[in-house]
Amino acid sequence: MRLDEILIEERTKQMTREIDFHKISLDFLQASSEATKGRIKTSITKPGHPAAIGVSLILDFDHKDIQFFEMNSATKGYGRKMVDAVLKDLPKAWNGVVVMD
């Protein structure tokens, strides 16, 4: 596992103890409190889910952007916690981006 993957995984664990399901690649991070059923588990981050707390992020290293692709917070205040956890240690040259809201 590469150092950047290890750091991303550690930050994900720090977000909240309720985040249990992770999908991490070089340009994408997905974490959620719930996963889809079936053989291949996928973190649930789709807005409007009644119980899941999750976020999907796209990492653009060329433009130094981190894009909030999907986010769901079934518990009031957890959306803010997820955003704060991501932006807290974002390097100064990087930008947080929300394409659609």
C-alpha positions in Angstrom: 0.0 0.0 0.0 1.4 3.4 -1.0 1.9 6.2 1.6 -0.9 8.4 0.2 -3.3 5.5 0.4 -2.4 4.8 4.0 -2.9 8.5 4.8 -6.3 8.6 3.1 -7.3 5.5 5.0 -6.2 6.9 8.3 -8.1 10.2 7.7 -11.2 8.1 6.8 -11.0 6.3 10.1 -10.7 9.6 11.9 -13.9 11.0 10.3 -16.1 8.9 12.6 -16.3 5.5 14.2 -19.5 4.8 12.2 -17.6 4.7 8.8 -17.0 1.0 8.2 -16.9 0.5 4.5 -14.1 1.9 2.3 -13.2 1.9 -1.3 -9.9 3.6 -2.1 -8.0 4.0 -5.3 -5.5 6.5 -6.6 -8.2 9.0 -7.7 -11.3 8.0 -5.8 -12.3 7.6 -2.2 -15.6 6.2 -1.0 -16.5 5.6 2.7 -19.8 4.9 4.3 -21.5 3.5 7.4 -23.5 1.0 5.2 -22.8 -1.1 2.1 -24.8 -2.7 -0.6 -25.9 -6.3 -0.1 -24.4 -9.1 -2.2 -21.0 -10.6 -2.9 -19.3 -7.3 -3.8 -19.9 -4.7 -1.1 -20.1 -1.1 -2.2 -20.2 1.9 0.2 -23.6 3.7 0.1 -23.1 7.4 -0.5 -26.2 8.2 -2.6 -28.0 11.3 -1.3 -31.4 10.5 0.2 -30.5 7.1 1.7 -32.5 6.9 4.9 -29.8 5.4 7.1 -26.3 5.6 5.5 -23.7 8.2 6.4 -21.2 8.4 3.5 -19.1 10.4 1.1 -17.5 9.8 -2.3 -14.5 12.0 -3.3 -12.8 12.3 -6.7 -9.1 13.2 -6.4 -7.7 15.3 -9.3 -3.9 15.4 -8.8 -3.4 17.3 -12.1 -5.6 20.3 -11.1 -5.1 19.8 -7.3 -8.9 19.5 -6.7 -10.8 17.2 -4.4 -14.4 16.9 -5.6 -17.3 16.0 -3.3 -19.0 13.7 -5.8 -21.7 12.2 -3.5 -22.6 12.7 0.2 -25.3 11.5 2.4 -25.8 12.2 6.1 -28.7 10.4 7.8 -27.6 11.9 11.1 -27.8 15.6 11.6 -24.3 17.2 11.8 -22.4 14.3 10.2 -22.3 16.0 6.8 -20.4 18.9 8.4 -18.1 16.5 10.1 -17.2 14.7 6.9 -16.5 18.0 5.1 -14.4 19.3 8.0 -12.4 16.1 8.1 -11.6 16.4 4.4 -10.8 20.1 4.3 -9.0 20.2 7.6 -5.7 18.8 6.2 -6.2 19.7 2.6 -2.9 21.2 1.3 -3.1 25.0 0.7 -2.5 24.5 -3.1 -5.6 22.2 -3.3 -9.2 23.2 -3.7 -12.4 21.6 -2.5 -15.0 21.4 -5.3 -18.7 20.8 -5.3 -20.0 20.4 -8.9 -23.7 20.1 -8.1 -25.6 20.8 -5.0 
